[in-house]
Every structure is written in structure tokens, then in C-alpha cells.
Amino acid sequence: MNPSKTERQSTVGAAIGILLIVVAIVGAIVVLVMNPEILDSIVWALVIIGGAILVVALGITLVAMFLILPMYAKKGVVYQTDMSYGVDDVQGVDGKMNGKD
């Protein structure tokens, strides 16, 4: 398959963006090494944010559980009474499965 018309796009912009991200990461590491008290503040901020996210997720889960309970209770269970669900009624499949011998 040989395409008759191809175009090549430049990736210089993406390469410059990656280089800037790497320089920013190295700069952040240097700042953290020179000022370790900043790292302590960042860790505490991350712990507080993570705890808040956990509390919100737990709250949403509890609300969803209590909202679904009445719907589940009202729905009930539906099953057929004129059918047998015993293992003795299981029949084998004739033929071969696709890709299996």
C-alpha cells in the first residue's frame, strides 16, 4: 500500500514543549533540595487534598447506597415458575467452537 500523497508535519513544537517540562521538573527538584521546608508544606497539602477527596467519594457512595435501597426493594425478584432449573436439564453443545479443535 503506497499512498500517492503524504505530508510530514513538524514535531519541533512538541519537542520544545517536552524540553520545557523536563527543565521545569529539574528546577522544581532543585528548589525542593535547597528548601526542604517547602516539601513538608507540599506533603501536608497533598494529604489534606487526598483526605478531602476520600471523604467526598465516601459520601457519594453512601448516598448512592441509600438511594438505591428503596428501588431495589420495590423491584423485587422475577422468576419463571413453570421451568426447571436443575443441573440434569443441561445439554451439551453440538459442534466445535470457533478456533478450538
ZIGINOR-V425984 format. One record per backbone hydrogen bond with DSSP energy under -0.5 kcal/mol. CO is the residue of the C=O (numbers start at 1). NH is the residue of the N-H. Records with the same first field share a line. If there is no record, write none. Layout:
BEGIN
CO = NH  NH
END
This chain:
BEGIN
1 = 3
7 = 9
11 = 15
12 = 16
13 = 17
14 = 18
15 = 19
16 = 20
17 = 21
18 = 22
19 = 23
20 = 24
21 = 25
22 = 26
23 = 27
24 = 28
25 = 29
26 = 30
27 = 31
28 = 32
29 = 33
30 = 34
31 = 35
35 = 38  39
36 = 40
37 = 41
38 = 42
39 = 43
40 = 44
41 = 45
42 = 46
43 = 47
44 = 48
45 = 49
46 = 50
47 = 51
48 = 52
49 = 53
50 = 54
51 = 55
52 = 56
53 = 57
54 = 58
55 = 59
56 = 60
57 = 61
58 = 62
59 = 63
60 = 64
61 = 65
62 = 66
63 = 67
64 = 68
65 = 69
66 = 70
67 = 71
68 = 72
69 = 73
70 = 74
71 = 75
72 = 76
86 = 89
87 = 90
92 = 94
97 = 100
END
